[in-house]
């Protein structure tokens, strides 16, 4: 229970009308949760406008409303707080309500198109291996030490983030590592948080259904760096052409990492196969269990962040070399006769390109590479033909199939993907709408030594169709069909 005055501390308001001396027991932007003692934030979202629900929450007993547009009729028993941006206000209010938990631990945020989950999870596992109590906020799952909390978004809303951070602090956590998606940054979900460090992986074509232009997408990522405090570190990928853009206006201390360009933290791949790779990491050689050029960048970022958090170089490399890959990221199984099945979350053209190039660099050349790929419904449609083109250019055979069609027709998605198949590759591609059948077909056509990549869904254990999430696990199905065909 907190006084309204405390919750509004440090927040700019345009006007406050109605009784201010109130105690608040709950913050919410969901009208279904509103009740007596709750503070309701009317947020203008892409799907709905919270202002339309103000009277509904008042009818349920809510007596404090934060909004950008005051209702035409005001209730004398309700305190209306008018602000310029409700979502930004909610972030700061949530930090006040939960007593600024992000200031009581070292919070590090990772943003970028690809690699966020791998980097955040590796940092979490690395610092756990050092013996620290840690928290994780990621696409795959949220976690407090060994306790796993299901994740529904790449980055939760600001109320949920602060509630989780408070639980982490109360549980003794010293560090928290989180993904910061472009949506979350743009929607102010991380407003009011205090970061020990922020890091950038890379930026490629994605989420243009939301941001509309690539420039807006870049600006959303950059906002994380622009707003971070001066006592933080900002670590960027110098090999990415937009890497230094992230640092242009930051107040944080600037650092960089890279494989090609001169940078503060450097790496070089010496050897690579399906079991891992030998890296020269800042002058020290070690074998790591992750595969591919893109993972070399991920490992380098993790190394740099850990060093900037005060860990010793050799200690970092020793612990990092013992860690396994992240679930659903270049996650593979072998059949009894040596067929390799790889499951990867690659759902952007660049991520798919990275995975396929890695496989082709490691394979001997005689094996066939069969790629099973789809594209999600109600998401950026412009990348669909590009995904199919990338798959066909770098695979022996390609099976186009469903991903999470959501509310779109799967066949319509496949039609758009098919437009990207070069004429020279028509004969190597198949269309099998049913994803389970597509995986089964890929396994049935594989020979000893061949490689099957099932891309797009990675760690997800469901397939979303018409608003319903059906149980579905790419890796489990690969294993099932390996056993079915006794290979």
C-alpha positions as CSV (number, residue, x, y, z in Angstrom):
1,X,0.0,0.0,0.0
2,X,1.5,3.4,-1.1
3,X,0.3,6.9,-0.9
4,X,-0.6,8.4,-4.4
5,X,1.8,11.3,-3.7
6,X,4.7,8.8,-3.4
7,X,3.8,7.0,-6.6
8,X,3.7,10.3,-8.5
9,X,7.1,11.4,-7.2
10,X,9.3,12.8,-10.0
11,X,6.6,12.5,-12.6
12,X,5.5,15.6,-14.6
13,X,1.8,16.0,-14.7
14,X,-0.3,18.4,-16.8
15,X,-3.1,18.6,-14.2
16,X,-4.5,16.7,-11.2
17,X,-8.2,16.9,-10.5
18,X,-10.0,15.2,-7.6
19,X,-9.0,13.8,-4.2
20,X,-5.2,13.3,-4.0
21,X,-4.9,11.8,-0.5
22,X,-5.4,8.2,-1.5
23,X,-3.7,4.9,-0.8
24,X,-2.9,2.6,-3.7
25,X,-2.7,-1.1,-3.5
26,X,-2.4,-2.1,-7.2
27,X,-1.2,-0.6,-10.4
28,X,-2.8,-1.8,-13.7
29,X,-3.5,-0.8,-17.3
30,X,-5.9,-3.8,-17.7
31,X,-9.5,-2.8,-17.0
32,X,-10.3,-6.4,-16.0
33,X,-7.9,-6.1,-13.0
34,X,-9.3,-2.8,-11.7
35,X,-10.8,-2.6,-8.3
36,X,-11.1,-0.4,-5.2
37,X,-7.6,0.8,-4.3
38,X,-6.2,0.4,-7.8
39,X,-4.6,3.0,-10.0
40,X,-5.6,2.7,-13.7
41,X,-3.4,3.8,-16.5
42,X,-5.3,4.6,-19.7
43,X,-2.8,3.6,-22.4
44,X,-3.3,4.2,-26.1
45,X,-2.3,0.9,-27.7
46,X,-2.1,-0.3,-31.2
47,X,-5.1,-2.6,-30.7
48,X,-7.1,-0.7,-28.0
49,X,-7.3,2.6,-26.3
50,X,-7.5,2.4,-22.5
51,X,-9.4,5.7,-22.4
52,X,-12.4,3.8,-23.6
53,X,-12.4,1.8,-20.3
54,X,-12.2,4.7,-17.8
55,X,-15.8,4.6,-16.8
56,X,-15.7,0.8,-16.6
57,X,-12.9,0.9,-14.1
58,X,-14.6,3.6,-12.1
59,X,-17.7,1.5,-11.9
60,X,-15.5,-1.3,-10.4
61,X,-14.3,1.0,-7.6
62,X,-11.1,2.5,-9.0
63,X,-10.7,6.0,-7.8
64,X,-7.4,7.1,-9.5
65,X,-7.0,7.3,-13.3
66,X,-3.9,8.4,-15.2
67,X,-4.7,9.5,-18.7
68,X,-3.6,11.7,-21.6
69,X,-7.2,12.9,-22.4
70,X,-9.5,13.8,-19.6
71,X,-13.1,12.5,-19.9
72,X,-15.8,14.9,-20.8
73,X,-17.6,14.2,-17.5
74,X,-15.5,13.9,-14.3
75,X,-16.6,12.1,-11.2
76,X,-16.1,14.1,-7.9
77,X,-14.9,10.9,-6.1
78,X,-12.1,10.1,-8.7
79,X,-8.6,11.6,-9.0
80,X,-7.8,12.2,-12.6
81,X,-4.1,12.7,-13.4
82,X,-3.5,14.2,-16.8
83,X,0.0,13.4,-18.3
84,X,1.6,13.8,-21.7
85,X,2.5,10.1,-22.1
86,X,0.7,7.5,-20.0
87,X,3.1,4.6,-20.8
88,X,6.1,6.7,-19.7
89,X,4.3,7.7,-16.6
90,X,3.4,4.1,-15.8
91,X,7.1,3.1,-16.0
92,X,8.2,5.7,-13.5
93,X,5.1,5.1,-11.3
94,X,5.9,1.4,-11.2
95,X,9.5,2.1,-10.2
96,X,8.2,4.3,-7.3
97,X,5.5,1.8,-6.3
98,X,8.1,-1.1,-6.0
99,X,10.7,1.2,-4.4
100,X,13.2,1.2,-7.4
101,X,14.4,-2.4,-7.3
102,X,16.6,-1.9,-10.4
103,X,18.8,0.4,-8.3
104,X,19.4,-2.4,-5.8
105,X,21.0,-4.8,-8.2
106,X,23.1,-4.6,-11.4
107,X,20.7,-4.6,-14.3
108,X,22.0,-5.2,-17.8
109,X,19.8,-4.8,-20.9
110,X,20.6,-6.3,-24.3
111,X,18.9,-5.0,-27.5
112,X,19.3,-5.8,-31.2
113,X,17.5,-7.9,-33.8
114,X,19.3,-11.2,-33.3
115,X,21.2,-12.7,-30.3
116,X,19.3,-11.0,-27.4
117,X,18.1,-14.3,-25.9
118,X,21.4,-16.1,-26.3
119,X,23.4,-13.2,-24.7
120,X,21.0,-12.6,-21.8
121,X,20.8,-16.3,-21.0
122,X,24.6,-16.9,-21.3
123,X,25.2,-13.9,-19.0
124,X,22.7,-15.3,-16.5
125,X,24.3,-18.8,-16.6
126,X,27.8,-17.3,-16.4
127,X,27.1,-15.3,-13.3
128,X,25.2,-18.2,-11.8
129,X,28.4,-20.3,-12.4
130,X,30.4,-17.6,-10.5
131,X,28.1,-18.3,-7.5
132,X,25.9,-15.2,-7.8
133,X,22.2,-15.0,-7.2
134,X,20.7,-13.8,-10.5
135,X,17.5,-12.9,-12.4
136,X,16.7,-13.3,-16.1
137,X,14.0,-11.6,-18.3
138,X,14.0,-13.3,-21.7
139,X,11.9,-14.5,-24.6
140,X,12.3,-18.1,-23.5
141,X,11.6,-17.6,-19.8
142,X,11.9,-15.4,-16.8
143,X,14.0,-16.8,-14.0
144,X,15.0,-16.1,-10.5
145,X,18.0,-18.4,-9.8
146,X,16.5,-21.9,-10.3
147,X,12.8,-20.8,-10.3
148,X,11.4,-20.5,-13.8
149,X,8.6,-18.1,-14.5
150,X,6.7,-18.5,-17.8
151,X,7.4,-15.7,-20.3
152,X,4.7,-14.2,-22.6
153,X,6.6,-11.3,-24.2
154,X,10.3,-10.6,-25.1
155,X,10.0,-7.7,-22.5
156,X,7.1,-7.6,-20.0
157,X,5.2,-4.5,-19.2
158,X,6.7,-1.9,-16.8
159,X,4.6,-3.0,-13.9
160,X,5.5,-6.6,-14.3
161,X,9.2,-5.8,-14.8
162,X,9.3,-3.9,-11.5
163,X,7.3,-6.5,-9.7
164,X,9.8,-9.2,-10.9
165,X,12.8,-7.1,-10.1
166,X,11.4,-6.5,-6.6
167,X,11.0,-10.2,-6.1
168,X,14.6,-10.7,-7.4
169,X,16.0,-8.2,-4.9
170,X,14.0,-9.7,-2.0
171,X,15.3,-13.1,-3.1
172,X,18.9,-11.8,-2.8
173,X,19.7,-11.3,-6.5
174,X,22.8,-9.3,-7.2
175,X,22.4,-9.2,-11.0
176,X,19.6,-9.3,-13.6
177,X,20.1,-9.7,-17.3
178,X,17.2,-8.8,-19.6
179,X,16.3,-8.5,-23.3
180,X,15.0,-5.1,-24.4
181,X,12.9,-5.5,-27.5
182,X,12.3,-2.5,-29.8
183,X,8.6,-2.7,-29.0
184,X,9.3,-2.5,-25.3
185,X,11.7,0.5,-25.7
186,X,9.3,2.4,-27.9
187,X,6.4,1.6,-25.6
188,X,8.3,2.9,-22.5
189,X,8.2,-0.5,-20.7
190,X,11.7,0.1,-19.4
191,X,11.1,3.7,-18.4
192,X,12.2,4.4,-14.9
193,X,14.7,1.5,-14.7
194,X,18.3,2.1,-13.6
195,X,20.8,0.1,-15.7
196,X,24.3,-0.9,-14.8
197,X,24.9,-1.5,-18.5
198,X,23.3,-1.7,-22.0
199,X,24.5,-3.7,-25.0
200,X,23.7,-3.9,-28.7
201,X,24.0,-7.1,-30.8
202,X,23.1,-6.1,-34.4
203,X,20.2,-4.7,-36.4
204,X,18.6,-6.2,-39.5
205,X,15.2,-6.3,-41.2
206,X,12.5,-7.1,-38.7
207,X,9.3,-5.7,-37.1
208,X,8.6,-3.3,-39.9
209,X,4.9,-4.2,-39.4
210,X,5.2,-2.2,-36.2
211,X,7.9,0.4,-36.8
212,X,6.9,1.0,-40.4
213,X,10.4,2.2,-41.5
214,X,13.9,0.8,-40.8
215,X,14.9,4.3,-39.5
216,X,12.2,4.2,-36.9
217,X,13.3,0.6,-35.9
218,X,16.9,1.9,-35.4
219,X,15.6,4.9,-33.4
220,X,13.7,2.6,-31.1
221,X,16.8,0.6,-30.3
222,X,18.9,3.7,-29.9
223,X,16.4,5.1,-27.4
224,X,17.8,2.6,-24.8
225,X,21.3,4.1,-25.1
226,X,20.0,7.7,-25.3
227,X,18.2,7.4,-21.9
228,X,20.7,5.4,-19.9
229,X,22.4,7.0,-16.9
230,X,26.0,8.2,-17.0
231,X,27.1,5.6,-14.4
232,X,26.4,2.8,-16.8
233,X,28.4,1.2,-19.6
234,X,27.3,1.0,-23.2
235,X,28.7,-1.8,-25.2
236,X,28.2,-2.0,-29.0
237,X,29.0,-4.2,-32.0
238,X,31.5,-2.2,-34.0
239,X,31.2,-4.6,-37.0
240,X,27.5,-3.7,-37.4
241,X,27.2,-0.5,-39.5
242,X,24.6,0.9,-37.0
243,X,26.7,-0.1,-33.9
244,X,28.3,3.2,-33.4
245,X,25.0,5.0,-34.1
246,X,23.8,3.5,-30.8
247,X,26.5,5.4,-28.9
248,X,26.0,8.9,-30.5
249,X,24.0,10.5,-27.7
250,X,24.6,8.2,-24.8
251,X,25.8,9.5,-21.4
252,X,27.2,6.1,-20.5
253,X,30.8,5.1,-20.8
254,X,31.3,3.7,-24.3
255,X,32.9,0.4,-25.3
256,X,32.9,-1.8,-28.4
257,X,33.5,-5.3,-29.5
258,X,34.2,-6.8,-32.9
259,X,35.8,-9.5,-35.0
260,X,36.7,-7.5,-38.1
261,X,37.1,-3.9,-36.8
262,X,39.4,-2.6,-34.1
263,X,37.5,-2.7,-30.8
264,X,37.9,-2.8,-27.1
265,X,37.1,-6.5,-27.1
266,X,38.3,-8.7,-29.9
267,X,37.8,-12.3,-31.1
268,X,38.9,-14.6,-33.9
269,X,37.5,-18.0,-34.9
270,X,40.3,-20.5,-35.2
271,X,38.3,-23.8,-35.7
272,X,34.7,-24.7,-35.9
273,X,32.5,-27.8,-36.2
274,X,29.1,-29.0,-35.0
275,X,30.5,-29.6,-31.5
276,X,31.6,-26.0,-31.0
277,X,34.5,-23.7,-31.9
278,X,38.0,-22.7,-30.9
279,X,38.2,-18.9,-30.3
280,X,41.0,-16.5,-29.6
281,X,39.1,-14.3,-27.2
282,X,41.0,-11.1,-26.3
283,X,44.3,-13.0,-26.8
284,X,43.4,-16.2,-25.0
285,X,42.5,-19.4,-26.8
286,X,39.6,-21.6,-25.6
287,X,37.1,-24.1,-26.9
288,X,33.4,-23.0,-26.6
289,X,30.3,-25.2,-27.1
290,X,28.5,-22.8,-29.3
291,X,28.7,-22.9,-33.1
292,X,29.0,-20.3,-35.8
293,X,30.2,-16.8,-36.6
294,X,27.1,-15.2,-35.0
295,X,27.7,-17.1,-31.8
296,X,31.3,-15.8,-31.8
297,X,29.8,-12.3,-31.6
298,X,27.4,-13.4,-28.8
299,X,30.3,-14.9,-26.8
300,X,32.4,-11.8,-27.3
301,X,29.6,-9.5,-26.1
302,X,29.1,-11.7,-23.0
303,X,32.8,-11.6,-22.3
304,X,32.9,-7.9,-22.7
305,X,29.9,-7.3,-20.4
306,X,31.2,-9.6,-17.7
307,X,34.5,-7.8,-17.8
308,X,32.8,-4.5,-17.5
309,X,30.9,-5.9,-14.5
310,X,34.2,-6.5,-12.8
311,X,35.0,-10.1,-13.6
312,X,38.6,-11.2,-14.3
313,X,39.5,-12.1,-17.9
314,X,40.7,-15.6,-17.4
315,X,38.0,-16.5,-15.0
316,X,35.3,-15.3,-17.5
317,X,36.8,-17.5,-20.3
318,X,37.1,-20.5,-18.1
319,X,33.5,-20.4,-16.9
320,X,32.1,-19.3,-20.3
321,X,33.8,-22.2,-22.1
322,X,31.8,-24.7,-20.0
323,X,28.4,-23.3,-20.9
324,X,26.0,-24.9,-23.4
325,X,24.0,-23.3,-26.1
326,X,20.5,-21.8,-25.3
327,X,17.4,-23.9,-25.9
328,X,16.1,-23.4,-29.4
329,X,19.2,-21.6,-30.6
330,X,21.3,-23.9,-32.9
331,X,19.9,-26.7,-30.8
332,X,20.6,-30.1,-32.4
333,X,20.0,-33.8,-32.0
334,X,21.6,-36.7,-33.9
335,X,19.9,-39.9,-35.2
336,X,21.5,-43.3,-34.6
337,X,23.0,-43.2,-38.1
338,X,24.4,-39.7,-37.9
339,X,21.6,-37.4,-39.4
340,X,21.9,-34.1,-37.7
341,X,18.6,-32.3,-36.8
342,X,19.0,-28.6,-35.9
343,X,16.3,-26.5,-34.4
344,X,16.7,-22.7,-34.4
345,X,14.6,-19.7,-33.6
346,X,15.8,-17.9,-36.8
347,X,12.8,-15.9,-38.0
348,X,14.4,-13.0,-39.8
349,X,16.3,-13.2,-43.1
350,X,19.6,-12.3,-41.4
351,X,19.2,-14.8,-38.6
352,X,18.4,-17.6,-41.2
353,X,21.3,-16.5,-43.3
354,X,23.6,-16.8,-40.3
355,X,22.5,-20.3,-39.4
356,X,22.6,-21.6,-42.9
357,X,26.0,-20.1,-43.5
358,X,27.3,-21.6,-40.3
359,X,26.0,-25.1,-41.3
360,X,27.5,-24.8,-44.8
361,X,30.9,-23.7,-43.3
362,X,30.9,-26.7,-41.0
363,X,29.6,-29.5,-43.3
364,X,31.9,-31.5,-45.5
365,X,30.0,-30.8,-48.7
366,X,28.6,-34.2,-49.6
367,X,25.7,-34.1,-47.1
368,X,22.4,-32.7,-48.1
369,X,20.9,-29.8,-46.2
370,X,17.1,-29.9,-45.9
371,X,15.6,-26.7,-44.5
372,X,12.0,-26.6,-43.1
373,X,10.9,-22.9,-42.9
374,X,7.8,-20.9,-42.4
375,X,6.9,-17.3,-41.5
376,X,4.6,-16.1,-38.7
377,X,1.2,-14.6,-39.4
378,X,0.2,-11.1,-38.5
379,X,3.8,-10.0,-38.6
380,X,6.1,-8.2,-41.0
381,X,5.1,-9.7,-44.4
382,X,7.9,-8.0,-46.4
383,X,10.4,-10.6,-45.1
384,X,8.5,-13.6,-46.3
385,X,9.8,-13.9,-49.9
386,X,13.3,-13.0,-48.6
387,X,13.2,-15.8,-46.1
388,X,12.3,-18.3,-48.9
389,X,15.0,-17.0,-51.1
390,X,17.7,-17.2,-48.4
391,X,16.6,-20.8,-47.6
392,X,16.7,-21.9,-51.3
393,X,20.1,-20.3,-52.0
394,X,21.8,-22.0,-49.2
395,X,20.0,-25.4,-48.9
396,X,19.9,-28.6,-51.0
397,X,16.1,-29.0,-50.4
398,X,13.6,-26.6,-48.9
399,X,10.2,-27.3,-47.4
400,X,8.0,-24.3,-47.0
401,X,5.5,-24.8,-44.2
402,X,3.5,-23.0,-41.4
403,X,5.1,-21.2,-38.5
404,X,2.6,-19.6,-36.2
405,X,-0.1,-18.5,-38.8
406,X,-2.1,-16.8,-36.0
407,X,-5.1,-15.2,-37.7
408,X,-3.8,-15.4,-41.3
409,X,-4.5,-18.3,-43.7
410,X,-1.4,-20.5,-43.9
411,X,-1.7,-20.9,-47.7
412,X,-1.7,-17.2,-48.2
413,X,1.6,-16.9,-46.2
414,X,3.2,-19.6,-48.3
415,X,2.0,-17.9,-51.4
416,X,4.0,-14.8,-50.4
417,X,7.0,-16.9,-49.4
418,X,6.9,-18.7,-52.8
419,X,7.3,-15.4,-54.6
420,X,10.9,-15.2,-53.3
421,X,12.0,-18.6,-54.8
422,X,14.4,-18.0,-57.7
423,X,13.3,-19.9,-60.8
424,X,16.5,-21.9,-60.8
425,X,15.4,-23.4,-57.4
426,X,11.8,-24.3,-58.1
427,X,12.6,-28.0,-58.3
428,X,14.3,-28.1,-54.9
429,X,11.4,-26.6,-53.0
430,X,8.2,-28.2,-51.6
431,X,5.1,-26.8,-50.0
432,X,3.6,-28.8,-47.0
433,X,1.3,-26.6,-45.0
434,X,1.1,-28.9,-42.0
435,X,4.3,-28.3,-40.0
436,X,4.3,-31.7,-38.4
437,X,4.0,-33.4,-41.8
438,X,6.8,-31.1,-43.2
439,X,9.2,-32.2,-40.5
440,X,8.2,-35.8,-41.0
441,X,8.9,-35.5,-44.8
442,X,12.3,-33.9,-44.2
443,X,13.3,-36.8,-41.9
444,X,12.0,-39.4,-44.4
445,X,14.0,-38.0,-47.3
446,X,17.3,-37.6,-45.3
447,X,20.2,-40.0,-45.7
448,X,22.9,-40.9,-43.2
449,X,25.1,-37.8,-42.6
450,X,22.5,-35.3,-43.9
451,X,21.5,-32.2,-42.0
452,X,17.9,-31.0,-41.3
453,X,17.3,-27.5,-40.2
454,X,13.9,-26.7,-38.7
455,X,13.8,-22.9,-38.4
456,X,11.5,-20.2,-37.1
457,X,10.1,-21.4,-33.8
458,X,13.1,-22.6,-31.8
459,X,12.2,-22.9,-28.1
460,X,8.5,-22.5,-28.6
461,X,6.4,-25.4,-27.5
462,X,3.2,-24.4,-29.2
463,X,1.8,-23.4,-32.6
464,X,-0.7,-20.5,-32.6
465,X,-3.6,-20.9,-35.0
466,X,-6.7,-18.6,-34.9
467,X,-6.0,-17.4,-31.4
468,X,-5.4,-20.9,-30.0
469,X,-2.0,-22.2,-28.9
470,X,-1.7,-25.9,-29.8
471,X,1.1,-28.0,-28.2
472,X,4.0,-28.2,-30.7
473,X,7.7,-28.8,-30.3
474,X,10.1,-28.9,-33.3
475,X,12.9,-30.7,-31.4
476,X,10.6,-33.3,-29.9
477,X,9.1,-34.0,-33.3
478,X,12.5,-34.4,-34.9
479,X,13.4,-37.0,-32.2
480,X,10.0,-38.7,-32.6
481,X,10.5,-39.1,-36.4
482,X,14.1,-40.2,-36.0
483,X,12.8,-43.1,-33.9
484,X,9.8,-43.8,-36.2
485,X,12.1,-44.2,-39.2
486,X,14.7,-46.0,-37.0
487,X,17.5,-43.8,-38.1
